[in-house]
């Protein structure tokens, strides 16, 4: 069943990635805080519905017990949302999506989790595919700029910020996923963990809103941020299935879920009418083969 939850997570998070990119204006320096408000408000409403109309029992002490995991996830996402303003930095993608490999290694070393030889081969195929697609994306972007007579902005390829954002995301997300695997194994169940995360994100959204209004003197108008809310719905749905995927088989699920970046590229081509090269189609096909192997294993 872990594989079904993994694929549901991949589907929704790739959608969240696509809509987050569409809703992140490069000129808006507060775009990442607005994404936090959108995601936190949707997650908070989902959590409140579960403990009221849904009748789910929740112990508030779990909010504190899960706080270290929530903090790692949320801070990594803030770095990720900030990096979306540099989305032409496709070269940063392999760094971000290495977090699944970091989690798999930590689960192997400290939690004693193992995978079969066939699963290892499939995970390796997926991981290599993620890096290969990022390289192809970066080369295609460079060629497009040259044809258009545009110089590549060095701020988006060689600056400390350009490297720091994806690296911080990778490290924090990898540690967060590992911590999550441990918590789900010995501390609390999946529903309690997910509710704790959603309530924490709601508190973060309130803080982000107050920061924008009081410190930045900027209004947040939900009707102007519809795309961000579509991304938030996808993020919330993916998070719900994510904890069940991790609790079932974290060492394999984590790097497989990282393949959502592959699907977000595919969705952008389908819905934004952009073209894929033969090399990109080949990489996507290879990743799908790896995922199919895991599904049949």
C-alpha positions as CSV (number, residue, x, y, z in Angstrom):
1,X,0.0,0.0,0.0
2,X,3.0,2.3,0.6
3,X,3.5,2.5,-3.2
4,X,-0.1,3.7,-3.8
5,X,0.4,6.5,-1.2
6,X,3.8,7.3,-2.8
7,X,2.3,7.8,-6.3
8,X,-0.6,9.8,-4.9
9,X,2.0,12.1,-3.2
10,X,4.1,12.3,-6.4
11,X,0.9,13.3,-8.4
12,X,-0.2,16.0,-6.0
13,X,3.2,17.4,-5.2
14,X,4.1,17.7,-8.9
15,X,0.9,19.7,-9.3
16,X,1.9,21.8,-6.3
17,X,5.3,22.4,-7.9
18,X,3.7,23.4,-11.2
19,X,1.2,25.9,-9.7
20,X,3.7,27.3,-7.2
21,X,6.0,28.1,-10.2
22,X,3.1,29.7,-12.0
23,X,2.1,31.8,-9.0
24,X,5.6,33.0,-8.1
25,X,6.4,36.3,-9.7
26,X,10.2,37.0,-9.9
27,X,9.6,40.7,-9.2
28,X,7.6,40.0,-6.0
29,X,10.1,39.7,-3.2
30,X,7.4,38.6,-0.8
31,X,6.1,35.8,-3.0
32,X,7.4,33.1,-0.7
33,X,5.6,34.5,2.3
34,X,2.4,34.7,0.3
35,X,2.8,31.0,-0.5
36,X,3.3,30.2,3.1
37,X,0.0,32.0,3.9
38,X,-1.8,30.1,1.2
39,X,-0.5,26.7,2.1
40,X,-0.8,27.3,5.9
41,X,-4.4,28.5,5.6
42,X,-5.5,25.5,3.5
43,X,-3.7,23.0,5.8
44,X,-5.1,24.7,8.8
45,X,-8.7,24.5,7.5
46,X,-8.1,20.8,6.6
47,X,-6.8,20.1,10.1
48,X,-9.7,21.9,11.8
49,X,-12.2,20.0,9.7
50,X,-10.7,16.7,10.7
51,X,-10.9,17.4,14.4
52,X,-14.4,18.8,14.2
53,X,-16.7,17.5,11.5
54,X,-14.3,14.6,10.8
55,X,-14.4,13.5,14.4
56,X,-10.7,12.7,14.6
57,X,-9.2,12.5,18.1
58,X,-6.1,14.7,18.5
59,X,-3.9,15.2,21.5
60,X,-2.5,18.8,21.4
61,X,0.8,17.6,23.1
62,X,1.6,16.0,19.7
63,X,2.1,19.5,18.3
64,X,5.2,19.9,20.5
65,X,6.4,16.3,20.0
66,X,6.2,16.8,16.2
67,X,7.5,20.4,16.2
68,X,11.2,19.5,15.3
69,X,10.0,17.7,12.2
70,X,7.5,20.4,11.3
71,X,10.2,23.1,11.7
72,X,12.6,21.2,9.4
73,X,9.9,20.8,6.7
74,X,8.5,24.3,6.9
75,X,11.9,26.1,6.9
76,X,13.0,24.0,3.9
77,X,9.8,24.9,2.1
78,X,10.3,28.6,2.7
79,X,13.8,28.3,1.2
80,X,12.2,26.4,-1.7
81,X,9.5,29.0,-2.3
82,X,12.1,31.8,-2.2
83,X,14.1,29.9,-4.8
84,X,11.1,29.8,-7.1
85,X,12.0,33.4,-8.0
86,X,15.1,31.9,-9.5
87,X,13.2,29.2,-11.3
88,X,15.4,29.6,-14.4
89,X,18.1,28.1,-12.2
90,X,17.3,24.5,-13.4
91,X,20.8,23.6,-12.5
92,X,19.7,23.8,-8.9
93,X,17.1,21.0,-9.3
94,X,19.5,18.1,-8.8
95,X,20.6,19.6,-5.5
96,X,17.1,20.0,-4.2
97,X,15.9,16.6,-5.2
98,X,18.9,14.8,-3.7
99,X,17.1,15.1,-0.4
100,X,15.4,11.7,-1.0
101,X,18.8,10.0,-1.4
102,X,20.0,11.6,1.8
103,X,16.9,10.3,3.6
104,X,17.4,6.8,2.2
105,X,21.0,6.8,3.4
106,X,20.1,7.9,6.9
107,X,17.3,5.3,7.1
108,X,19.8,2.7,6.1
109,X,22.5,3.8,8.6
110,X,20.4,4.6,11.6
111,X,17.0,2.9,11.3
112,X,18.2,-0.4,9.9
113,X,15.8,-0.2,6.9
114,X,16.8,-2.2,3.8
115,X,15.8,-2.5,0.2
116,X,16.1,-5.4,-2.2
117,X,18.6,-5.4,-5.1
118,X,15.8,-4.7,-7.6
119,X,14.5,-1.9,-5.5
120,X,18.0,-0.4,-5.2
121,X,18.4,-0.5,-9.0
122,X,15.0,1.2,-9.5
123,X,15.8,3.9,-6.9
124,X,19.2,4.5,-8.6
125,X,17.5,4.8,-12.0
126,X,15.0,7.3,-10.6
127,X,17.8,9.3,-8.9
128,X,20.0,9.4,-11.9
129,X,17.0,10.4,-14.0
130,X,16.3,13.4,-11.8
131,X,19.8,14.7,-12.2
132,X,19.9,14.0,-15.9
133,X,16.6,15.9,-16.5
134,X,17.9,18.8,-14.5
135,X,21.1,18.9,-16.7
136,X,19.0,18.7,-19.9
137,X,16.8,21.5,-18.6
138,X,19.7,23.7,-17.8
139,X,21.2,23.2,-21.3
140,X,17.9,23.8,-23.0
141,X,17.5,27.0,-21.1
142,X,21.0,28.2,-22.0
143,X,20.4,27.4,-25.7
144,X,17.1,29.3,-25.6
145,X,18.7,32.3,-24.2
146,X,21.5,32.3,-26.8
147,X,18.9,32.0,-29.6
148,X,17.0,34.9,-28.1
149,X,20.2,36.9,-27.8
150,X,20.0,37.0,-24.0
151,X,23.0,36.6,-21.7
152,X,22.6,34.2,-18.8
153,X,22.4,36.2,-15.6
154,X,25.3,35.1,-13.4
155,X,23.2,35.9,-10.3
156,X,21.1,32.9,-11.3
157,X,24.0,30.5,-11.9
158,X,27.0,31.4,-9.9
159,X,25.9,33.5,-6.9
160,X,26.1,32.3,-3.3
161,X,22.3,32.7,-3.0
162,X,21.7,30.6,-6.1
163,X,23.7,27.7,-4.6
164,X,22.6,28.2,-1.0
165,X,18.8,28.1,-1.5
166,X,18.7,24.6,-3.1
167,X,21.4,23.3,-0.8
168,X,19.6,24.4,2.3
169,X,16.4,23.0,1.0
170,X,18.0,19.6,0.3
171,X,19.7,19.3,3.7
172,X,16.7,20.4,5.7
173,X,14.2,18.4,3.7
174,X,16.4,15.3,3.9
175,X,16.8,15.6,7.7
176,X,13.1,16.3,8.0
177,X,12.0,13.2,6.1
178,X,14.5,11.1,8.1
179,X,13.1,12.5,11.4
180,X,9.6,11.9,10.1
181,X,10.4,8.2,9.4
182,X,11.7,7.8,12.9
183,X,8.7,9.6,14.5
184,X,6.2,7.6,12.5
185,X,7.9,4.4,13.5
186,X,8.1,4.9,17.3
187,X,6.4,8.1,18.4
188,X,3.0,8.7,16.9
189,X,0.6,7.5,14.1
190,X,0.3,9.1,10.7
191,X,-2.9,11.1,11.3
192,X,-1.6,12.7,14.5
193,X,1.7,13.6,12.7
194,X,-0.1,15.1,9.8
195,X,-2.4,17.1,12.0
196,X,0.5,18.4,14.0
197,X,2.2,19.5,10.8
198,X,-0.9,21.2,9.5
199,X,-1.6,23.1,12.7
200,X,2.1,24.3,12.8
201,X,1.9,25.5,9.3
202,X,-1.3,27.3,10.2
203,X,0.6,29.2,12.9
204,X,3.3,29.9,10.5
205,X,0.8,31.3,8.0
206,X,-0.6,33.7,10.7
207,X,3.0,34.8,11.5
208,X,3.7,35.4,7.8
209,X,0.5,37.4,7.4
210,X,1.3,39.6,10.4
211,X,4.9,40.1,9.0
212,X,3.5,41.3,5.6
213,X,0.9,43.6,7.2
214,X,3.0,45.1,10.0
215,X,6.6,45.0,8.9
216,X,6.2,45.2,5.1
217,X,3.0,47.2,5.1
218,X,1.7,45.0,2.3
219,X,-1.8,43.7,1.9
220,X,-2.5,40.1,1.2
221,X,-5.5,39.7,-1.1
222,X,-6.6,36.0,-1.6
223,X,-8.6,36.8,-4.7
224,X,-5.3,37.8,-6.4
225,X,-3.5,34.6,-5.3
226,X,-5.8,32.0,-6.8
227,X,-3.0,30.0,-8.4
228,X,-1.2,29.9,-5.0
229,X,-4.3,28.4,-3.5
230,X,-4.5,25.7,-6.1
231,X,-0.9,24.9,-5.3
232,X,-1.8,24.9,-1.6
233,X,-4.6,22.4,-2.2
234,X,-2.2,20.1,-4.1
235,X,0.4,20.5,-1.3
236,X,-2.1,19.6,1.4
237,X,-3.4,16.5,-0.4
238,X,0.1,15.3,-1.1
239,X,1.2,15.8,2.5
240,X,-1.7,13.7,3.7
241,X,-0.7,10.7,1.6
242,X,3.0,11.4,2.2
243,X,3.0,10.4,5.9
244,X,1.4,7.0,5.0
245,X,4.0,6.4,2.3
246,X,6.9,7.1,4.7
247,X,5.4,4.9,7.5
248,X,5.1,2.1,5.0
249,X,8.6,2.0,3.5
250,X,10.6,5.2,4.0
251,X,13.9,4.1,2.5
252,X,12.3,3.5,-0.9
253,X,9.4,5.9,-0.7
254,X,11.6,9.0,0.0
255,X,13.8,8.9,-3.2
256,X,10.8,7.8,-5.3
257,X,8.7,10.8,-4.1
258,X,11.6,13.0,-5.1
259,X,10.7,12.1,-8.7
260,X,7.8,14.5,-8.5
261,X,10.1,17.1,-10.2
262,X,10.1,14.9,-13.3
263,X,6.3,15.0,-13.4
264,X,6.1,18.7,-12.7
265,X,8.2,19.2,-15.9
266,X,5.9,16.9,-17.8
267,X,2.8,18.8,-16.6
268,X,4.4,22.1,-17.5
269,X,4.9,20.8,-21.0
270,X,1.4,19.5,-21.3
271,X,-0.5,22.5,-19.8
272,X,1.9,25.3,-20.7
273,X,2.4,24.0,-24.2
274,X,6.2,23.8,-24.0
275,X,8.1,21.2,-25.9
276,X,10.3,18.4,-24.6
277,X,13.4,17.2,-26.3
278,X,14.0,13.6,-27.2
279,X,16.5,13.4,-24.4
280,X,14.0,14.6,-21.9
281,X,11.4,12.1,-23.0
282,X,14.0,9.4,-22.7
283,X,14.8,10.4,-19.2
284,X,11.2,10.6,-18.2
285,X,10.6,7.1,-19.7
286,X,13.6,5.7,-17.7
287,X,12.2,7.2,-14.5
288,X,8.7,5.7,-15.2
289,X,10.4,2.3,-15.7
290,X,12.0,2.7,-12.3
291,X,8.7,3.5,-10.7
292,X,7.0,0.6,-12.5
293,X,9.7,-1.8,-11.1
294,X,8.9,-0.5,-7.5
295,X,5.2,-1.0,-8.1
296,X,5.7,-4.6,-9.2
297,X,8.3,-5.5,-6.6
